[in-house]
């Protein structure tokens, strides 16, 4: 509910500021007209981009975009009526209008700070070197498993393995899990992501070893530990983009705080906690 309310307020706030258009009229078609007021494509796109920036799954269909346009039309008509009624002159409305304009301007200021930040290769490497925990991969295990419904079936599968049959062949023949087609291979998983009983059993195995029968809420399992990877820091080249984004965030936040400290000093900011409502 909070997300919907925020989305509504942001759209209203942008309408208050006014999106405008930097395109010529013939390059910026009208998508709706309400008497003398129009909504151009660029205005609607700006509002839609704001919504998508917070949720990329929004406004993906034509029907959703049409409904969004209808919402904007309704908001504009209601806002026009509110002005005719003088509601825009009410003290509380004026205060909230200033408040939401301030939010939008603060966001624009932050975006401008961010646009100017382009870390150098040396800065990226330095960030990576000084923040190893941010790029750490947990211990991972690679297992194959056989899953059956009953202990009797599990014991039969174990007997087949005891004869020296390949684990993969027994999995293909007897497992009821979708991984059977791949010889029971479930791939790599971070420790703690598999069922607790399987995770614990895998922790006790050496590479290539097969477990005893394991009972879980899903049935009975036999697992084989294919390999394990210790906790490690991911190579720089594999996380370069994450490094870049995090480095930018840190630089921008540092600059924002420095700027705010200077602004507070210049404006002689004072706070009076005793007056809090």
Secondary structure, 3 states (H helix, E strand, C coil): CHHHHHHHHHHHHHHHHCCCCCCCHHHCCEEEEECCEEEEHHHHHHHHHHHHHHCCCCCCCHHHHHHHHHHHHHHHHHHHHHHHCCHHHCHHHHHHHHHHHHHHHHHHHHHHHHHCCCCCHHHHHHHHHHCHHHHEECCEEEEEEEEECCHHHHHHHHHHHHCCCCHHHHHHHHCCCHHHHHCCEEEEEECCCCCHHHHHHHHCCCCCCECCCEEECCEEEEEEEEEEECCEECCHHHCHHHHHHHHHHHHHHHHHHHHHHHHHHHCCCCCCHHHCC
